[in-house]
């Protein structure tokens, strides 16, 4: 099947290491995945969590679950992102059921208390960042979380001009199961044959793995690139194209804990190219964005099941060996 693939575009320049002919299941190393995952889980995140894609949060207040807490997020008339507890300090009404006034405050639907960028009683606004692609909130020790605070989210390198798209799905798993899925690129061809063709490992070290893979564009037609997977913090794994067509393009997969055994997977795709005609793709981003999101949703339909299976095996009753 792999011999019938037709590739186009700029091929990777780096030479491939010798092929030992071993199938992917034999090349895949569970021990390496476990060690790389353990190192990733030790990295700081500064208390920052991704809520959703930046475009998904508008002027209407919206509720979010985060690490067992219920939050409300909204925007002011000027587009500023604001986040706080979704509980009015007066009598406990859900602020997400209210509205946003002209001053940029969320107004309680029960008695009209307006809350914005200043504390009111036990209610405190939370640090929030819109990085142009994703919406972040900080829940560190200063805000009742369990992580040491950092002033800004830890992000991977992004291309300066890109077509970006974002999806959000939920799964019955923990953030580490999401990272483990992406630290196993060997499953791509067999688990996602509709998206990936042949795959070879180009480089592997303690914390990252680079693979040469064919991304299917249409049927047996695709582009071949070298893609590097690494974890900048304990809840994020990034895939960056380091050779071939679209160098610098990145897919960021963020795993946000909602509560025990429940995780939101927010994935941002930033596609870039140094070709002179890429300006046309950027001009057509509104048309391309739904196509990118549809492809990402299809992948995560399967990969969420992968993460959920891993979580079930980790947390379920131990199997007897007798």
C-alpha positions as CSV (number, residue, x, y, z in Angstrom):
1,X,0.0,0.0,0.0
2,X,2.8,2.5,0.9
3,X,4.4,2.0,-2.5
4,X,1.3,3.3,-4.3
5,X,1.5,6.7,-2.5
6,X,2.2,9.7,-4.6
7,X,3.8,12.7,-3.0
8,X,4.3,16.3,-4.1
9,X,5.8,19.5,-2.8
10,X,9.2,20.0,-1.3
11,X,10.6,16.7,0.1
12,X,12.6,16.5,3.3
13,X,16.3,17.1,2.7
14,X,17.7,15.0,5.6
15,X,18.7,11.5,4.8
16,X,16.8,8.6,6.2
17,X,18.5,6.2,8.6
18,X,18.8,2.6,7.4
19,X,15.5,0.7,7.5
20,X,15.7,-2.5,9.5
21,X,12.4,-3.7,8.1
22,X,10.8,-4.1,11.5
23,X,7.1,-3.5,11.6
24,X,5.8,-0.4,13.6
25,X,4.6,-2.5,16.5
26,X,8.2,-3.8,16.9
27,X,9.7,-0.3,16.6
28,X,7.3,1.3,19.0
29,X,9.0,1.4,22.5
30,X,6.5,1.6,25.4
31,X,9.4,2.1,27.8
32,X,10.6,5.2,25.9
33,X,7.1,6.6,25.8
34,X,6.8,6.1,29.6
35,X,10.1,7.8,30.3
36,X,9.5,10.7,27.9
37,X,6.0,11.1,29.5
38,X,7.4,11.1,33.0
39,X,9.9,13.9,32.1
40,X,7.1,15.9,30.5
41,X,4.9,15.6,33.6
42,X,7.8,17.1,35.7
43,X,7.9,20.3,33.7
44,X,6.3,23.4,35.1
45,X,3.2,24.9,33.5
46,X,3.0,28.0,35.8
47,X,-0.7,27.3,36.6
48,X,-1.8,28.1,33.1
49,X,-4.6,26.1,31.4
50,X,-6.1,26.4,27.9
51,X,-9.8,27.0,28.0
52,X,-10.6,26.9,24.3
53,X,-9.7,28.5,21.0
54,X,-9.7,32.3,21.2
55,X,-12.5,32.6,18.6
56,X,-14.8,30.4,20.7
57,X,-15.1,32.9,23.5
58,X,-17.2,36.0,22.7
59,X,-19.2,38.7,24.4
60,X,-21.8,36.3,25.8
61,X,-20.6,34.8,29.1
62,X,-19.7,31.1,28.9
63,X,-19.1,28.5,31.6
64,X,-16.1,26.2,31.8
65,X,-15.1,23.4,34.1
66,X,-11.4,23.5,35.2
67,X,-9.8,21.2,37.7
68,X,-13.0,20.7,39.6
69,X,-13.9,24.4,39.6
70,X,-16.6,26.2,37.6
71,X,-15.5,29.3,35.8
72,X,-17.1,32.0,33.6
73,X,-15.3,33.6,30.6
74,X,-16.4,36.6,28.6
75,X,-15.1,39.5,26.6
76,X,-15.5,43.2,26.9
77,X,-16.6,45.5,24.1
78,X,-12.9,46.0,23.3
79,X,-12.3,42.2,23.0
80,X,-10.4,41.8,26.3
81,X,-10.7,38.3,27.7
82,X,-11.9,38.0,31.3
83,X,-12.3,35.0,33.5
84,X,-13.5,34.4,37.1
85,X,-15.5,32.0,39.3
86,X,-19.0,31.3,37.9
87,X,-20.6,32.0,41.2
88,X,-21.9,35.4,42.3
89,X,-20.5,36.3,45.7
90,X,-23.9,37.7,46.7
91,X,-26.2,34.6,46.7
92,X,-24.4,32.1,44.4
93,X,-26.1,32.6,41.1
94,X,-24.4,31.4,37.9
95,X,-22.8,34.4,36.3
96,X,-22.7,32.6,32.9
97,X,-26.5,32.9,32.8
98,X,-26.1,36.7,33.0
99,X,-25.0,39.3,30.5
100,X,-22.1,41.7,29.8
101,X,-22.7,45.4,30.3
102,X,-21.1,48.3,28.5
103,X,-18.4,48.6,31.1
104,X,-17.2,45.1,30.3
105,X,-18.6,43.5,33.5
106,X,-20.6,40.3,33.8
107,X,-23.9,41.1,35.4
108,X,-25.5,38.6,37.8
109,X,-28.9,37.4,36.4
110,X,-30.5,37.4,39.9
111,X,-29.9,40.8,41.4
112,X,-27.7,42.7,38.9
113,X,-24.4,42.7,40.7
114,X,-21.7,43.7,38.1
115,X,-18.3,42.0,38.3
116,X,-15.3,42.8,36.2
117,X,-11.5,43.3,36.7
118,X,-11.7,44.0,40.4
119,X,-12.3,41.7,43.4
120,X,-15.7,41.8,45.1
121,X,-15.9,40.1,48.5
122,X,-14.6,36.5,48.0
123,X,-15.0,36.8,44.2
124,X,-11.7,37.3,42.4
125,X,-11.0,37.7,38.6
126,X,-8.4,35.3,37.4
127,X,-5.3,36.1,35.2
128,X,-6.3,35.4,31.5
129,X,-4.4,35.6,28.2
130,X,-5.6,35.6,24.6
131,X,-2.5,34.8,22.5
132,X,-4.3,35.3,19.3
133,X,-5.1,31.6,18.8
134,X,-5.9,30.2,22.3
135,X,-7.6,31.5,25.4
136,X,-5.7,30.8,28.7
137,X,-6.5,31.2,32.4
138,X,-4.1,30.9,35.3
139,X,-5.1,28.8,38.3
140,X,-1.9,28.8,40.4
141,X,-1.3,28.8,44.1
142,X,-2.1,32.5,44.1
143,X,-5.6,31.6,42.8
144,X,-6.3,28.5,44.8
145,X,-4.5,26.0,42.5
146,X,-1.6,23.8,43.2
147,X,1.2,25.1,40.9
148,X,3.7,27.9,41.3
149,X,2.7,30.9,39.2
150,X,4.4,32.1,36.1
151,X,3.6,35.5,34.5
152,X,2.7,34.0,31.1
153,X,1.8,30.7,29.5
154,X,4.7,28.5,28.2
155,X,4.2,28.2,24.5
156,X,6.0,26.5,21.6
157,X,7.6,28.4,18.7
158,X,4.9,29.5,16.2
159,X,5.2,30.6,12.6
160,X,4.8,34.4,12.3
161,X,2.1,34.2,9.6
162,X,-0.2,31.1,9.5
163,X,-3.6,29.8,8.8
164,X,-4.8,28.7,12.2
165,X,-7.7,26.5,13.3
166,X,-8.7,25.1,16.7
167,X,-10.9,22.3,18.0
168,X,-12.1,21.2,21.5
169,X,-13.2,17.7,22.4
170,X,-13.7,16.0,25.8
171,X,-12.6,12.5,26.8
172,X,-12.8,10.3,29.8
173,X,-9.1,10.3,30.6
174,X,-6.3,12.3,32.3
175,X,-4.0,14.8,30.6
176,X,-1.2,12.4,30.7
177,X,-3.1,9.9,28.5
178,X,-3.4,12.6,25.9
179,X,0.3,13.3,25.9
180,X,1.0,9.5,25.8
181,X,-1.1,9.3,22.6
182,X,1.0,11.9,20.9
183,X,4.3,10.5,22.1
184,X,3.3,7.3,20.2
185,X,3.6,8.4,16.5
186,X,4.0,4.8,15.5
187,X,0.3,4.2,15.7
188,X,-0.5,6.8,13.1
189,X,-0.4,4.8,9.9
190,X,-2.3,1.8,11.3
191,X,-4.8,3.6,13.4
192,X,-5.4,6.6,11.0
193,X,-4.8,5.2,7.5
194,X,-7.2,7.8,6.1
195,X,-4.7,10.6,7.2
196,X,-1.2,9.1,7.2
197,X,0.9,7.0,4.8
198,X,4.3,5.5,5.4
199,X,6.2,6.5,8.6
200,X,9.8,6.2,9.7
201,X,11.6,7.4,12.8
202,X,14.3,10.0,11.8
203,X,15.6,10.9,15.2
204,X,14.9,10.1,18.8
205,X,16.3,11.4,22.0
206,X,15.2,11.4,25.7
207,X,12.5,14.0,25.3
208,X,11.5,14.2,21.6
209,X,11.0,12.1,18.5
210,X,11.1,13.1,14.9
211,X,9.4,11.0,12.2
212,X,9.2,11.2,8.4
213,X,5.5,10.7,7.5
214,X,3.2,11.2,4.5
215,X,0.2,13.3,5.3
216,X,-2.6,12.3,2.9
217,X,-4.2,15.2,1.1
218,X,-6.5,13.2,-1.1
219,X,-6.6,9.4,-1.3
220,X,-3.1,8.2,-2.2
221,X,-1.8,11.7,-2.8
222,X,0.1,13.4,0.0
223,X,3.0,15.5,1.2
224,X,6.1,14.0,3.0
225,X,7.5,15.9,6.0
226,X,9.7,15.4,9.0
227,X,7.6,16.1,12.1
228,X,9.1,16.6,15.6
229,X,7.0,15.8,18.8
230,X,8.0,17.3,22.1
231,X,6.3,18.6,25.3
232,X,7.0,22.2,26.4
233,X,5.1,21.7,29.6
234,X,3.2,19.1,31.6
235,X,-0.1,19.5,29.7
236,X,1.0,20.2,26.1
237,X,2.6,18.4,23.3
238,X,3.6,20.1,20.0
239,X,4.2,18.6,16.6
240,X,6.4,20.9,14.5
241,X,7.3,20.4,10.9
242,X,11.1,20.7,10.8
243,X,11.8,19.6,7.2
244,X,9.9,19.3,4.0
245,X,6.8,21.3,2.9
246,X,5.5,23.8,5.4
247,X,8.6,24.1,7.7
248,X,7.6,25.8,10.9
249,X,4.0,24.7,10.9
250,X,2.9,23.4,14.2
251,X,0.1,21.5,15.8
252,X,-0.3,22.2,19.6
253,X,-2.3,19.7,21.6
254,X,-3.3,20.9,25.0
255,X,-4.9,18.7,27.7
256,X,-6.9,20.6,30.3
257,X,-8.2,18.7,33.3
258,X,-11.9,19.3,33.9
259,X,-12.3,17.1,36.9
260,X,-11.4,13.5,38.0
261,X,-11.1,11.3,34.9
262,X,-12.3,14.0,32.5
263,X,-10.1,16.1,30.2
264,X,-10.7,18.6,27.5
265,X,-8.4,18.3,24.4
266,X,-7.8,21.6,22.7
267,X,-5.8,21.4,19.6
268,X,-4.5,24.4,17.6
269,X,-3.2,23.9,14.0
270,X,-1.0,26.7,12.6
271,X,-0.1,26.0,9.0
272,X,2.5,28.0,7.3
273,X,4.6,28.1,4.1
274,X,7.4,30.2,2.6
275,X,6.0,29.8,-0.9
276,X,5.0,33.0,-2.6
277,X,1.4,31.8,-3.2
278,X,0.7,31.2,0.5
279,X,-0.8,34.6,0.8
280,X,-3.8,33.2,-1.1
281,X,-4.3,30.5,1.5
282,X,-4.2,33.1,4.3
283,X,-6.8,35.2,2.4
284,X,-8.9,32.1,2.2
285,X,-8.5,31.1,5.9
286,X,-12.2,31.3,6.5
287,X,-12.8,28.6,3.9
288,X,-9.8,26.5,4.9
289,X,-10.4,26.6,8.7
290,X,-13.5,24.3,8.6
291,X,-11.6,21.8,6.5
292,X,-8.6,21.7,9.0
293,X,-11.0,21.4,11.9
294,X,-12.9,18.6,10.3
295,X,-9.7,16.6,9.8
296,X,-8.6,17.2,13.4
297,X,-12.0,16.1,14.7
298,X,-11.8,12.9,12.7
299,X,-8.3,12.1,14.2
300,X,-9.4,12.9,17.7
301,X,-12.5,10.7,17.4
302,X,-10.1,7.8,17.3
303,X,-7.3,9.2,19.5
304,X,-9.8,10.1,22.3
305,X,-10.7,6.4,22.3
306,X,-7.0,5.6,22.5
307,X,-6.5,7.9,25.5
308,X,-9.7,6.6,27.2
309,X,-8.5,3.0,26.8
310,X,-5.1,3.8,28.3
311,X,-6.9,5.6,31.2
312,X,-9.2,2.6,31.8
313,X,-6.2,0.2,31.9
314,X,-4.3,2.5,34.3
315,X,-7.1,3.1,36.7
316,X,-9.3,-0.1,36.4
317,X,-9.0,-3.2,38.6
318,X,-5.6,-4.9,38.2
319,X,-5.8,-8.0,36.1
320,X,-4.9,-11.3,37.8
321,X,-1.7,-13.0,36.6
322,X,-2.5,-16.3,38.2
